[in-house]
Amino acid sequence: MIEGFREPVLSIQNLQKSYGINQVLKGIDLEVYKGEIIGYIGANGAGKSTTVKILLGLEDGYTGEVEIFGKQVSTNDIDYKRKIGYVPETAEVYDNLTAREYLTFIGELYGLDYEIVDNKAEKLMDIFGLSNVYDSRIATYSKGMRQKVLIISSLLHNPELLFFDEPINGLDANSVMVFKELLAQLAAQGKTIFYSSHIMDVVEKISNRIVLLNKGQIVADGSFEELKGKNMEGTLEQIFNQLTGFHEHKEIAEKFVSIVQGNE
């Protein structure tokens, strides 16, 4: 390897994607390196979920080059997927299964031995305070409990690259703190994390690099301190509003309250 050269874990070149006449991605260029926590943010419809689905091989019909671990995603080679973990924003979990049945099933899909994955899953459920419902049907779980099971399922096979799409939805405050520390420790061990969320203060705190997508294009890429220095704003939410041109939040809220109170 050439001195000073870092091979990207994930590489995107001129990625474009349209649904009919609606162009969702308009030429994305991005390289992500080992140990980075990427905060991938943008308004609804900016193209975040489409990008992630393409990277996971769940979406085709795009143009451009997409590589993960040096392999073209378009080849449909599933080997690279064995090194990926994923928590989607909305996931269908098999409600009729117990957590033990679901997690061991997921682990075996990744080639893990049943006894090994069962032992690991049971310990992780215990850490999340769910040992007493390990053999209960997921249908009886709260949203937060389901989210914990999804997080565990994404990590069972010790992946190198993790995609998290709104992963803390439904988690209690203590579990959010555990999860944020978990991300920091995984990154310190060389894991790469692609984190997509609308919760700006969390993205601001956990990410060592923030990529802001607006109308299918990257409009900012850097650490929070770098973005703040360029835009002279105090918070990531303020930077986001400045770069996306959204400044009407106060007026919209005032109008909403006025209607609720019967003043309009």
C-alpha positions, -999 to 999 in steps of 0.1 A, spaced: 0 0 0 12 35 -9 23 54 22 -5 77 34 -31 60 12 -63 48 28 -85 24 9 -122 34 13 -146 9 28 -173 25 7 -170 44 -25 -197 62 -46 -190 80 -78 -216 101 -97 -245 81 -83 -278 90 -100 -312 76 -95 -346 85 -108 -382 73 -103 -399 82 -135 -393 119 -141 -383 125 -105 -345 125 -102 -339 116 -65 -300 114 -66 -282 139 -88 -246 128 -89 -234 117 -54 -197 114 -48 -186 100 -15 -158 79 0 -161 65 36 -131 51 55 -125 25 82 -135 37 117 -156 67 106 -190 75 119 -208 92 91 -239 113 100 -259 111 67 -286 138 70 -312 156 49 -348 165 47 -375 140 38 -371 132 1 -335 143 -1 -324 108 -11 -310 94 21 -330 61 22 -325 56 -16 -287 59 -12 -287 33 16 -309 9 -3 -285 11 -33 -255 5 -10 -273 -26 5 -281 -40 -30 -318 -35 -24 -323 -10 -52 -312 -11 -88 -319 10 -119 -292 36 -110 -262 50 -128 -227 56 -114 -202 34 -96 -208 20 -61 -182 -2 -43 -182 -17 -9 -150 -34 3 -136 -29 -32 -164 -49 -48 -190 -35 -72 -224 -36 -57 -240 -41 -91 -224 -75 -95 -249 -90 -70 -220 -107 -52 -235 -114 -17 -202 -120 0 -198 -83 9 -232 -84 26 -218 -109 52 -197 -80 66 -227 -56 68 -252 -49 96 -284 -29 90 -312 -14 111 -338 1 88 -361 30 98 -391 7 94 -386 -30 97 -409 -60 95 -401 -83 124 -416 -118 125 -441 -111 153 -451 -148 158 -415 -157 167 -398 -153 201 -367 -132 203 -347 -164 207 -362 -178 175 -358 -146 155 -322 -138 166 -309 -174 161 -326 -174 127 -308 -142 117 -275 -155 131 -277 -187 111 -285 -167 79 -250 -152 84 -235 -187 89 -232 -187 127 -235 -219 146 -269 -221 165 -253 -225 200 -229 -197 195 -255 -172 183 -280 -183 209 -254 -177 237 -244 -143 222 -280 -132 217 -291 -141 252 -262 -121 267 -270 -91 246 -307 -93 254 -297 -93 291 -275 -62 287 -305 -45 272 -327 -56 301 -347 -81 281 -335 -114 294 -369 -121 309 -387 -118 275 -361 -137 254 -386 -165 250 -417 -143 246 -432 -136 212 -421 -103 196 -458 -95 191 -459 -87 229 -430 -63 227 -432 -25 229 -416 -4 201 -385 2 221 -381 -35 229 -384 -43 192 -358 -17 183 -334 -33 208 -339 -67 191 -332 -51 157 -300 -35 170 -289 -68 184 -297 -86 151 -275 -61 132 -245 -68 154 -247 -106 160 -222 -114 132 -197 -88 142 -200 -68 109 -173 -44 96 -198 -18 82 -230 -8 99 -260 11 84 -283 27 110 -315 45 98 -332 62 127 -320 35 151 -329 51 184 -367 54 176 -385 42 207 -355 38 229 -356 51 265 -331 77 276 -307 52 293 -307 30 262 -299 59 240 -269 67 261 -258 31 259 -263 31 221 -243 63 216 -214 48 237 -217 16 217 -212 34 184 -181 52 198 -165 19 209 -173 1 177 -157 29 157 -127 28 180 -123 -9 171 -123 0 134 -159 -5 125 -174 19 100 -208 34 107 -232 50 83 -258 68 105 -289 84 91 -313 104 113 -334 135 116 -324 140 153 -297 166 147 -283 168 183 -276 131 183 -259 132 149 -239 162 161 -226 144 191 -219 109 177 -205 117 142 -169 124 134 -180 133 99 -213 148 87 -226 145 51 -256 168 43 -278 158 14 -302 184 -1 -324 176 -31 -303 147 -42 -269 164 -39 -242 166 -12 -241 203 0 -218 198 30 -192 172 41 -170 175 71 -167 174 109 -192 194 129 -165 219 138 -156 223 101 -192 228 91 -197 253 120 -166 272 110 -177 275 74 -212 285 81 -208 305 114 -237 288 130 -240 273 165 -258 240 161 -261 214 134 -298 222 132 -290 258 124 -264 247 98 -289 224 83 -315 251 80 -290 275 65 -277 251 38 -311 238 29 -327 272 28 -354 263 54 -361 293 76 -399 292 80 -401 268 110 -411 295 135 -438 310 112 -452 275 104 -454 266 141 -471 299 150 -497 293 122 -502 257 135 -509 269 171 -532 296 158 -553 271 140 -554 247 170 -566 276 192 -593 285 167 -578 319 158 -579 311 121 
